[in-house]
Amino acid sequence: QYPSQSALAATWSINRAKEFGLAIAYETRISGGQQMLSPGANLYRTPY
């Protein structure tokens, strides 16, 4: 289990995001997958 991508973004850590991406990519490849499809929350920051 991994935290949500919104929680990952809240860390502001590029290294943590890279580690997250590499871990997801590794698990996808060893399970025989070639791509991942998932829903997106489309969250963004706005001052309004």
C-alpha positions as CSV (number, residue, x, y, z in Angstrom):
1,Q,0.0,0.0,0.0
2,Y,1.2,3.5,-0.9
3,P,0.0,6.9,0.2
4,S,-2.1,8.9,-2.2
5,Q,-0.3,11.0,-4.7
6,S,-1.8,14.1,-3.1
7,A,-0.1,13.2,0.2
8,L,3.2,12.5,-1.7
9,A,3.0,15.9,-3.4
10,A,2.4,17.6,0.0
11,T,5.9,16.4,1.1
12,W,7.5,18.6,-1.6
13,S,10.2,16.0,-1.9
14,I,11.5,15.3,-5.4
15,N,13.5,12.3,-4.2
16,R,10.5,10.8,-2.4
17,A,8.4,11.2,-5.6
18,K,11.1,9.5,-7.6
19,E,11.3,6.6,-5.2
20,F,7.5,6.2,-5.3
21,G,7.5,6.2,-9.1
22,L,10.3,3.6,-9.3
23,A,8.6,1.3,-6.7
24,I,5.3,1.5,-8.7
25,A,7.1,0.9,-12.0
26,Y,9.0,-2.1,-10.5
27,E,5.8,-3.7,-9.2
28,T,4.0,-3.2,-12.5
29,R,6.8,-4.7,-14.5
30,I,7.2,-7.8,-12.3
31,S,3.5,-8.5,-12.4
32,G,3.7,-8.5,-16.2
33,G,2.0,-5.1,-16.8
34,Q,3.1,-2.7,-19.4
35,Q,1.0,0.3,-18.4
36,M,-1.1,1.4,-15.4
37,L,-4.5,2.9,-15.7
38,S,-6.1,4.5,-12.7
39,P,-8.6,7.3,-11.9
40,G,-7.3,10.8,-11.2
41,A,-8.5,13.3,-8.7
42,N,-7.4,16.4,-10.7
43,L,-6.5,18.4,-7.7
44,Y,-4.7,21.6,-8.0
45,R,-3.9,24.7,-5.9
46,T,-5.6,28.0,-6.6
47,P,-5.8,31.2,-4.7
48,Y,-9.6,31.6,-5.4
